[in-house]
């Protein structure tokens, strides 16, 4: 249940640190085992955080112009080689 609650925090675009506490007391044996199992499952969750990019209009325009130029080159190459393309 706890893993399901923390699912949004454990993965995605964030770095997460987790501290799990275990007790040496005999009465806390079951709780300690459950905590260690949870920690083991949480440790296997992978995340690849990356910086969010806030692009202004000019940067987006440059990006799209570059994509359009690349697509035009690919289309031209396909038309020259006799591949499928608009006629």
N, C-alpha and C positions, 0 to 999 in steps of 0.2 A: 504494500500500500504506500509506503513512504517513497519507494522508488518511483511509483506512478505520480505521486504528488510533486516530486522534484525533477520530473522528466524534462520540463522546460529549462531548468537551470543546469542540468547535467550535460546537455548537448547544445548544439547550435553555436551561436556567435558570441560565446562568452568563455572566459577562463573561470574554472571552478575549483575551489579548495574545500576539502572535507576533512573533518576531524572526527574520529570515532573513538569513544572511550570504552575501555574494557576494565572489568573489576576482578581482582584476584580472589574475592570472597566466594565461598562455596555456594552460598544462597543465590548468587547472581550468575551461576553457571549457564543456565539456559539463555538468559538475556545477553550475556557476553557472546555466546555462540551465534545467536541471531544477529548481533551487531557485526561480528566478523564476517558472517555470510553476506550481509548487506554491503559491507565495505568491499568485499570481493566482487560482488556484482557491479557496484558503482565504479570500481576501478577499471572494469572492462569497457565502460562507456567511452567512446572516442568522440572527440570534438576537434574541429579545425577552425579556431577563431581567426578572423581576418578583419582588417580595418574597413569600416563602412566608408564609401567614397561619396562625398557630396560634390557633385559636378555642377558647375554653372552652365549656362546656356551655350557659351562659346566652346567649352570643352566638349559638351555633347555634340555640338555641330561638327567640330573637328573629327570626333570619333565616327559619327555617321558618314561624313564625307570620305573618310578612309575606308569604311566598310563598303560604301557604294563603289569606290574606285577598285577595290579588290574584287567585288562581284562582277564589275564590267570586264576586268581582265580575264576572269574565269569564263564568262560568257563568250568573249572574243576568242579565247583559246578553244572552247568547245565548238564554236561555229567554224573555225579554221580547220579543225580536225574532222569535221563532218559529223560531229555529235549532235544530239538533240538540242534544239534551240529555236527561238522564234525566227520565222523567215520573212 
